[in-house]
Amino acid sequence: MTGTDEGPGGDDAPRFSPERLSALATVGGVVAIVLVVVAANLLGRLGGDEVVVPPAAASSPEPRRIPADQLATMDAEEIAEAGLEDRGAIAPQRVPTGAQSLARAAEKAAGDQPYSFRLTTFNILGSQHSAPGGAAQRFAPGRIRTEWAANLIGAYGSDIVGFQEIQADQLATMNRATGGRFEFWPGTSMGGRGVPQNLMWRSSVWTATFKGSITIPFMGSTRPQPVVRLQHLATGREIYVMNVHNSPRDRHGREDERDRATEIEIAAIKELRKDGIPVFAIGDFNEHDEIFCRMTSRTDLRAANGGSNSGGCRPPRPMRVDWIFGSSDVVFSRFLMDTGPQVRRITDHAVLSTTVSVP
């Protein structure tokens, strides 16, 4: 042994300065943190403990209300953009700061997690219709029917529900009957105009990152159609859901209103699809073949109950005026068009429910 600065390994042992050792330790710490994030998300994918991603702050300015006379002078694209212009950016997956290339890799691995949820649309038959003097007095009062509806939603395992015709008393009953486990939009925040079309989602599964609406003509006036962007808490991934109720067919005829509303809804779907995340349009469209053919030919949305529009429009059979449409980047399964005895005592509509898988 002749040298004085050799380590135990002799001449072949690497020599590190204190500064280099410190730098290596820092990089190693960053790599370890990022690998923990990736591993945790992969465990979540494989059925391990749920990985909760901190939600992005919701960007939900007061929805713009367009008067009927102004609505008549605007084209569909203008109306859709006016309602959706302040929706903000898609929330990124949260990852630790550090080496940017590794952080981006961790973000991609986490963001690509597949997940599934149960989506339902439910025209609940407004309580005014079954009240004394109403046109549907054969049905039980609205409060009782809403409690039955809450039980049905629990049986489906619904994570997101779009209601049509729901009234303020039914909204309060639904909140009580589901134990406050769901959040609602618009709730009562838009007054009486907004209450009949409420979306609700399970707050342990989703958080809203945008709450808005588009305006359509409805029964000689206008009505807001709620739109939410929901972030899946376990993965950080997002979706848009629009809840629709177009004018019904009545003895006066509302075909022009429905056509105009459909144009606005299609424009809104196209605007939302620019964000690159799944889009759903659900609700009571009050049409059969026509809405299916227009929706599937003008957008990339498909119906949960099948049908096709390749080489000609072939709507699914059977079908109702209620629909669940979703963009081409999701997969539908376990579709249910429920017209059973429990549904028939609650409403004069079918209740549609499906499992959605986001690859």
Kinemage of the C-alpha trace (Angstrom):
@kinemage 1
@onewidth
@group {chain A} dominant
@subgroup {mainchain}
@vectorlist {calphas} color= white
{ca met a 1} P 0.000 0.000 0.000
{ca thr a 2} L 1.742 3.079 -1.196
{ca gly a 3} L -1.023 5.624 -1.757
{ca thr a 4} L -2.745 7.641 0.947
{ca asp a 5} L -6.045 8.537 -0.831
{ca glu a 6} L -7.154 5.052 -1.841
{ca gly a 7} L -10.305 3.680 -0.339
{ca pro a 8} L -10.845 0.098 0.773
{ca gly a 9} L -11.388 -0.946 -2.824
{ca gly a 10} L -7.975 0.117 -4.021
{ca asp a 11} L -7.354 1.830 -7.376
{ca asp a 12} L -10.640 0.555 -8.909
{ca ala a 13} L -12.904 2.186 -6.298
{ca pro a 14} L -14.767 5.346 -7.508
{ca arg a 15} L -13.825 8.639 -5.937
{ca phe a 16} L -16.731 11.062 -5.088
{ca ser a 17} L -16.368 14.570 -3.806
{ca pro a 18} L -18.754 15.733 -1.042
{ca glu a 19} L -20.500 18.023 -3.581
{ca arg a 20} L -21.127 15.137 -5.991
{ca leu a 21} L -22.414 12.918 -3.217
{ca ser a 22} L -24.872 15.660 -2.217
{ca ala a 23} L -26.108 16.059 -5.794
{ca leu a 24} L -26.571 12.329 -6.221
{ca ala a 25} L -28.518 12.151 -2.989
{ca thr a 26} L -30.861 14.929 -4.174
{ca val a 27} L -31.523 13.247 -7.526
{ca gly a 28} L -32.014 9.923 -5.812
{ca gly a 29} L -34.582 11.455 -3.479
{ca val a 30} L -36.550 12.906 -6.391
{ca val a 31} L -36.480 9.596 -8.252
{ca ala a 32} L -37.701 7.784 -5.138
{ca ile a 33} L -40.598 10.191 -4.655
{ca val a 34} L -41.694 9.892 -8.284
{ca leu a 35} L -41.455 6.111 -8.187
{ca val a 36} L -43.660 6.091 -5.087
{ca val a 37} L -46.294 8.109 -6.987
{ca val a 38} L -46.181 5.723 -9.956
{ca ala a 39} L -46.273 2.642 -7.719
{ca ala a 40} L -49.169 3.994 -5.688
{ca asn a 41} L -51.194 4.660 -8.806
{ca leu a 42} L -50.392 1.237 -10.202
{ca leu a 43} L -51.523 -0.338 -6.923
{ca gly a 44} L -54.752 1.600 -7.247
{ca arg a 45} L -55.163 0.187 -10.743
{ca leu a 46} L -54.624 -3.338 -9.437
{ca gly a 47} L -57.186 -2.986 -6.668
{ca gly a 48} L -54.982 -1.774 -3.831
{ca asp a 49} L -55.664 1.166 -1.557
{ca glu a 50} L -57.390 4.071 -3.217
{ca val a 51} L -55.068 6.880 -4.261
{ca val a 52} L -56.798 10.194 -3.728
{ca val a 53} L -55.593 12.935 -6.048
{ca pro a 54} L -56.024 16.446 -4.681
{ca pro a 55} L -58.757 18.072 -6.775
{ca ala a 56} L -58.220 21.199 -8.789
{ca ala a 57} L -60.160 24.261 -7.741
{ca ala a 58} L -63.511 24.577 -9.491
{ca ser a 59} L -63.840 27.394 -11.977
{ca ser a 60} L -67.544 28.154 -11.808
{ca pro a 61} L -68.568 31.722 -12.549
{ca glu a 62} L -72.240 32.629 -12.510
{ca pro a 63} L -73.723 30.985 -15.644
{ca arg a 64} L -74.730 33.488 -18.278
{ca arg a 65} L -78.494 33.781 -18.708
{ca ile a 66} L -79.605 34.593 -22.251
{ca pro a 67} L -83.079 36.138 -22.679
{ca ala a 68} L -85.411 34.500 -25.187
{ca asp a 69} L -85.361 37.453 -27.601
{ca gln a 70} L -81.554 37.488 -27.652
{ca leu a 71} L -81.382 33.704 -27.946
{ca ala a 72} L -83.446 33.891 -31.130
{ca thr a 73} L -80.831 36.124 -32.809
{ca met a 74} L -77.772 33.993 -31.930
{ca asp a 75} L -76.471 30.976 -33.779
{ca ala a 76} L -75.991 27.682 -31.959
{ca glu a 77} L -72.216 28.033 -31.725
{ca glu a 78} L -72.480 31.481 -30.131
{ca ile a 79} L -74.935 30.201 -27.530
{ca ala a 80} L -72.751 27.205 -26.659
{ca glu a 81} L -69.590 29.290 -26.411
{ca ala a 82} L -71.327 31.901 -24.241
{ca gly a 83} L -72.311 29.258 -21.709
{ca leu a 84} L -68.970 27.452 -21.707
{ca glu a 85} L -66.390 30.174 -22.278
{ca asp a 86} L -65.236 30.375 -18.639
{ca arg a 87} L -64.805 26.655 -17.995
{ca gly a 88} L -61.056 26.955 -17.457
{ca ala a 89} L -58.309 24.481 -18.225
{ca ile a 90} L -58.350 20.754 -17.627
{ca ala a 91} L -56.793 20.038 -14.238
{ca pro a 92} L -53.391 18.325 -14.396
{ca gln a 93} L -52.566 15.278 -12.288
{ca arg a 94} L -50.804 16.442 -9.126
{ca val a 95} L -47.204 15.140 -8.835
{ca pro a 96} L -44.257 16.095 -6.606
{ca thr a 97} L -41.965 18.826 -7.897
{ca gly a 98} L -38.484 17.761 -8.912
{ca ala a 99} L -36.884 16.403 -12.032
{ca gln a 100} L -39.341 17.534 -14.700
{ca ser a 101} L -38.878 14.629 -17.094
{ca leu a 102} L -39.559 12.121 -14.320
{ca ala a 103} L -42.496 14.151 -13.069
{ca arg a 104} L -44.028 14.113 -16.533
{ca ala a 105} L -43.574 10.341 -16.729
{ca ala a 106} L -45.264 9.920 -13.351
{ca glu a 107} L -48.096 12.222 -14.428
{ca lys a 108} L -48.699 10.197 -17.573
{ca ala a 109} L -48.645 6.882 -15.706
{ca ala a 110} L -51.090 8.184 -13.104
{ca gly a 111} L -53.337 9.922 -15.620
{ca asp a 112} L -53.723 6.814 -17.752
{ca gln a 113} L -55.405 4.774 -15.035
{ca pro a 114} L -58.620 3.156 -16.286
{ca tyr a 115} L -61.710 3.475 -14.125
{ca ser a 116} L -65.444 2.754 -14.228
{ca phe a 117} L -68.611 4.305 -12.851
{ca arg a 118} L -72.396 3.977 -13.064
{ca leu a 119} L -74.300 6.683 -15.012
{ca thr a 120} L -78.086 7.120 -14.800
{ca thr a 121} L -80.740 9.381 -16.315
{ca phe a 122} L -84.069 9.679 -14.517
{ca asn a 123} L -87.126 11.736 -15.462
{ca ile a 124} L -88.597 11.578 -11.986
{ca leu a 125} L -92.049 13.078 -12.835
{ca gly a 126} L -92.406 16.427 -11.115
{ca ser a 127} L -94.340 16.524 -7.855
{ca gln a 128} L -96.771 19.054 -9.328
{ca his a 129} L -98.060 16.395 -11.740
{ca ser a 130} L -99.158 14.049 -8.944
{ca ala a 131} L -100.477 16.786 -6.625
{ca pro a 132} L -104.251 17.415 -6.322
{ca gly a 133} L -105.430 18.802 -9.634
{ca gly a 134} L -102.366 17.485 -11.476
{ca ala a 135} L -102.472 15.394 -14.629
{ca ala a 136} L -100.898 12.311 -12.977
{ca gln a 137} L -102.859 11.894 -9.755
{ca arg a 138} L -102.701 8.113 -10.074
{ca phe a 139} L -99.114 8.411 -8.803
{ca ala a 140} L -98.143 8.796 -5.154
{ca pro a 141} L -97.121 12.265 -3.903
{ca gly a 142} L -93.745 13.543 -5.056
{ca arg a 143} L -91.998 13.144 -1.705
{ca ile a 144} L -92.883 9.466 -1.446
{ca arg a 145} L -91.948 8.752 -5.055
{ca thr a 146} L -88.608 10.479 -4.529
{ca glu a 147} L -87.815 8.230 -1.566
{ca trp a 148} L -88.562 5.229 -3.765
{ca ala a 149} L -86.344 6.746 -6.471
{ca ala a 150} L -83.459 7.123 -4.004
{ca asn a 151} L -83.742 3.416 -3.147
{ca leu a 152} L -83.695 2.550 -6.845
{ca ile a 153} L -80.598 4.686 -7.455
{ca gly a 154} L -78.902 2.888 -4.573
{ca ala a 155} L -79.804 -0.466 -6.121
{ca tyr a 156} L -78.276 0.585 -9.447
{ca gly a 157} L -75.099 1.735 -7.697
{ca ser a 158} L -75.318 5.069 -9.500
{ca asp a 159} L -72.381 7.459 -9.185
{ca ile a 160} L -73.796 10.215 -11.434
{ca val a 161} L -77.515 10.875 -12.011
{ca gly a 162} L -79.224 13.372 -14.292
{ca phe a 163} L -82.757 14.279 -13.206
{ca gln a 164} L -85.459 15.883 -15.308
{ca glu a 165} L -88.684 17.409 -13.935
{ca ile a 166} L -87.448 17.251 -10.341
{ca gln a 167} L -89.003 19.968 -8.145
{ca ala a 168} L -87.603 21.777 -5.095
{ca asp a 169} L -89.445 19.523 -2.612
{ca gln a 170} L -88.172 16.427 -4.421
{ca leu a 171} L -84.640 17.815 -4.519
{ca ala a 172} L -84.660 18.259 -0.740
{ca thr a 173} L -86.129 14.777 -0.270
{ca met a 174} L -83.501 13.230 -2.540
{ca asn a 175} L -80.721 14.875 -0.551
{ca arg a 176} L -82.166 13.547 2.719
{ca ala a 177} L -82.887 10.087 1.350
{ca thr a 178} L -79.343 9.671 0.029
{ca gly a 179} L -77.825 10.810 3.326
{ca gly a 180} L -76.088 13.866 1.880
{ca arg a 181} L -73.667 11.636 -0.017
{ca phe a 182} L -74.265 13.441 -3.321
{ca glu a 183} L -73.567 16.961 -4.532
{ca phe a 184} L -76.087 18.702 -6.797
{ca trp a 185} L -75.862 21.182 -9.651
{ca pro a 186} L -77.482 23.634 -10.051
{ca gly a 187} L -79.409 22.787 -6.875
{ca thr a 188} L -81.513 25.867 -6.219
{ca ser a 189} L -78.805 28.352 -7.245
{ca met a 190} L -80.555 29.314 -10.517
{ca gly a 191} L -83.979 29.695 -8.943
{ca gly a 192} L -87.057 27.940 -10.238
{ca arg a 193} L -85.786 27.822 -13.819
{ca gly a 194} L -82.843 25.633 -12.932
{ca val a 195} L -84.320 23.240 -10.388
{ca pro a 196} L -86.129 20.856 -12.799
{ca gln a 197} L -82.828 19.721 -14.322
{ca asn a 198} L -80.377 18.755 -11.651
{ca leu a 199} L -77.277 16.634 -11.864
{ca met a 200} L -76.016 14.823 -8.795
{ca trp a 201} L -72.770 12.947 -8.224
{ca arg a 202} L -71.327 10.897 -5.394
{ca ser a 203} L -68.983 13.263 -3.550
{ca ser a 204} L -66.733 10.445 -2.318
{ca val a 205} L -65.976 9.593 -5.963
{ca trp a 206} L -66.091 12.951 -7.793
{ca thr a 207} L -65.437 16.623 -7.315
{ca ala a 208} L -66.639 19.364 -9.659
{ca thr a 209} L -63.974 21.453 -11.403
{ca phe a 210} L -66.496 23.398 -13.503
{ca lys a 211} L -70.209 24.100 -13.110
{ca gly a 212} L -72.026 25.875 -15.923
{ca ser a 213} L -74.995 25.720 -18.267
{ca ile a 214} L -76.138 26.364 -21.807
{ca thr a 215} L -79.461 28.002 -22.631
{ca ile a 216} L -82.062 26.424 -24.922
{ca pro a 217} L -85.607 27.377 -25.941
{ca phe a 218} L -88.148 25.444 -23.865
{ca met a 219} L -91.956 25.604 -23.887
{ca gly a 220} L -92.123 29.149 -25.233
{ca ser a 221} L -89.388 30.434 -22.919
{ca thr a 222} L -85.812 29.368 -22.153
{ca arg a 223} L -84.250 26.901 -19.759
{ca pro a 224} L -80.653 26.265 -18.617
{ca gln a 225} L -79.160 22.861 -19.319
{ca pro a 226} L -76.572 22.111 -16.610
{ca val a 227} L -73.037 21.148 -17.596
{ca val a 228} L -70.413 19.945 -15.106
{ca arg a 229} L -66.829 18.878 -15.381
{ca leu a 230} L -66.160 16.187 -12.800
{ca gln a 231} L -62.790 15.008 -11.600
{ca his a 232} L -62.487 11.385 -10.543
{ca leu a 233} L -60.818 11.556 -7.141
{ca ala a 234} L -58.960 8.254 -7.353
{ca thr a 235} L -57.270 9.017 -10.686
{ca gly a 236} L -57.496 12.775 -11.224
{ca arg a 237} L -59.061 12.237 -14.669
{ca glu a 238} L -62.020 14.347 -15.782
{ca ile a 239} L -65.265 14.108 -17.743
{ca tyr a 240} L -68.035 16.462 -18.868
{ca val a 241} L -71.712 15.676 -18.276
{ca met a 242} L -74.563 17.680 -19.827
{ca asn a 243} L -78.107 17.052 -18.598
{ca val a 244} L -80.788 17.633 -21.264
{ca his a 245} L -84.547 18.140 -21.264
{ca asn a 246} L -85.946 19.300 -24.598
{ca ser a 247} L -89.491 20.526 -25.142
{ca pro a 248} L -92.129 17.784 -25.076
{ca arg a 249} L -94.479 16.935 -27.877
{ca asp a 250} L -97.848 18.450 -27.087
{ca arg a 251} L -100.984 19.434 -28.955
{ca his a 252} L -99.384 22.739 -29.987
{ca gly a 253} L -96.254 21.065 -31.390
{ca arg a 254} L -92.721 21.935 -30.307
{ca glu a 255} L -90.684 20.519 -33.182
{ca asp a 256} L -88.981 23.825 -33.980
{ca glu a 257} L -87.946 24.275 -30.342
{ca arg a 258} L -86.526 20.779 -30.161
{ca asp a 259} L -84.617 21.213 -33.414
{ca arg a 260} L -83.159 24.503 -32.201
{ca ala a 261} L -82.273 22.994 -28.818
{ca thr a 262} L -80.575 20.027 -30.480
{ca glu a 263} L -78.424 22.352 -32.597
{ca ile a 264} L -77.290 24.188 -29.444
{ca glu a 265} L -76.582 20.927 -27.624
{ca ile a 266} L -74.546 19.573 -30.544
{ca ala a 267} L -72.563 22.822 -30.680
{ca ala a 268} L -71.902 22.524 -26.934
{ca ile a 269} L -70.704 18.925 -27.308
{ca lys a 270} L -68.287 19.956 -30.052
{ca glu a 271} L -66.983 22.791 -27.897
{ca leu a 272} L -66.449 20.505 -24.906
{ca arg a 273} L -64.736 17.840 -27.015
{ca lys a 274} L -61.996 20.368 -27.781
{ca asp a 275} L -60.724 19.718 -24.250
{ca gly a 276} L -59.890 16.121 -25.095
{ca ile a 277} L -61.793 14.408 -22.277
{ca pro a 278} L -64.950 12.244 -22.400
{ca val a 279} L -68.283 14.011 -22.885
{ca phe a 280} L -71.732 12.683 -21.968
{ca ala a 281} L -75.140 14.052 -22.963
{ca ile a 282} L -77.930 12.430 -20.974
{ca gly a 283} L -81.586 13.120 -20.323
{ca asp a 284} L -85.058 13.414 -21.799
{ca phe a 285} L -84.634 14.480 -25.431
{ca asn a 286} L -88.312 13.865 -26.227
{ca glu a 287} L -87.396 12.206 -29.528
{ca his a 288} L -86.618 8.716 -30.789
{ca asp a 289} L -84.961 8.054 -34.181
{ca glu a 290} L -84.405 11.694 -34.974
{ca ile a 291} L -82.257 12.574 -31.973
{ca phe a 292} L -80.224 9.367 -32.285
{ca cys a 293} L -79.479 9.969 -35.969
{ca arg a 294} L -78.604 13.638 -35.508
{ca met a 295} L -76.472 13.114 -32.431
{ca thr a 296} L -74.469 10.187 -33.815
{ca ser a 297} L -73.956 11.744 -37.261
{ca arg a 298} L -72.969 15.229 -36.082
{ca thr a 299} L -70.732 14.265 -33.110
{ca asp a 300} L -68.617 11.283 -32.082
{ca leu a 301} L -71.127 10.399 -29.349
{ca arg a 302} L -72.684 6.944 -29.270
{ca ala a 303} L -75.762 5.634 -27.462
{ca ala a 304} L -75.289 3.381 -24.448
{ca asn a 305} L -78.007 1.046 -25.761
{ca gly a 306} L -76.364 0.507 -29.147
{ca gly a 307} L -77.406 1.297 -32.693
{ca ser a 308} L -75.060 2.584 -35.372
{ca asn a 309} L -74.643 5.350 -37.911
{ca ser a 310} L -72.124 3.798 -40.268
{ca gly a 311} L -73.421 3.567 -43.830
{ca gly a 312} L -76.847 4.750 -42.714
{ca cys a 313} L -78.624 5.463 -39.449
{ca arg a 314} L -79.804 2.392 -37.557
{ca pro a 315} L -81.224 3.355 -34.152
{ca pro a 316} L -81.307 0.771 -31.365
{ca arg a 317} L -84.452 -1.168 -30.554
{ca pro a 318} L -86.238 -0.718 -28.266
{ca met a 319} L -85.755 2.950 -27.458
{ca arg a 320} L -87.464 5.675 -25.465
{ca val a 321} L -87.251 9.474 -25.422
{ca asp a 322} L -84.637 9.157 -22.654
{ca trp a 323} L -81.016 8.669 -23.737
{ca ile a 324} L -77.458 8.230 -22.517
{ca phe a 325} L -74.911 9.346 -25.117
{ca gly a 326} L -71.142 9.206 -24.587
{ca ser a 327} L -68.092 10.064 -26.656
{ca ser a 328} L -66.102 7.470 -28.583
{ca asp a 329} L -63.309 7.304 -25.986
{ca val a 330} L -65.447 5.389 -23.451
{ca val a 331} L -66.974 1.923 -23.337
{ca phe a 332} L -70.550 1.161 -22.247
{ca ser a 333} L -71.638 -2.088 -20.593
{ca arg a 334} L -74.460 -3.488 -18.434
{ca phe a 335} L -76.995 -1.142 -19.998
{ca leu a 336} L -80.397 -1.159 -18.294
{ca met a 337} L -83.635 0.330 -19.591
{ca asp a 338} L -85.757 -0.145 -16.494
{ca thr a 339} L -89.520 -0.150 -16.973
{ca gly a 340} L -90.228 -2.559 -14.122
{ca pro a 341} L -92.904 -2.235 -11.437
{ca gln a 342} L -90.714 -0.119 -9.122
{ca val a 343} L -90.122 2.391 -11.903
{ca arg a 344} L -93.764 2.438 -12.994
{ca arg a 345} L -94.907 3.580 -9.557
{ca ile a 346} L -92.411 6.479 -9.596
{ca thr a 347} L -92.579 7.908 -13.119
{ca asp a 348} L -94.116 7.643 -16.566
{ca his a 349} L -90.637 7.300 -18.130
{ca ala a 350} L -88.098 4.514 -18.326
{ca val a 351} L -84.976 4.885 -16.180
{ca leu a 352} L -81.727 4.330 -18.074
{ca ser a 353} L -78.522 3.244 -16.367
{ca thr a 354} L -75.185 1.995 -17.678
{ca thr a 355} L -71.653 1.228 -16.566
{ca val a 356} L -69.066 3.474 -18.194
{ca ser a 357} L -65.441 2.364 -18.510
{ca val a 358} L -62.805 4.958 -19.314
{ca pro a 359} L -59.713 3.173 -20.720
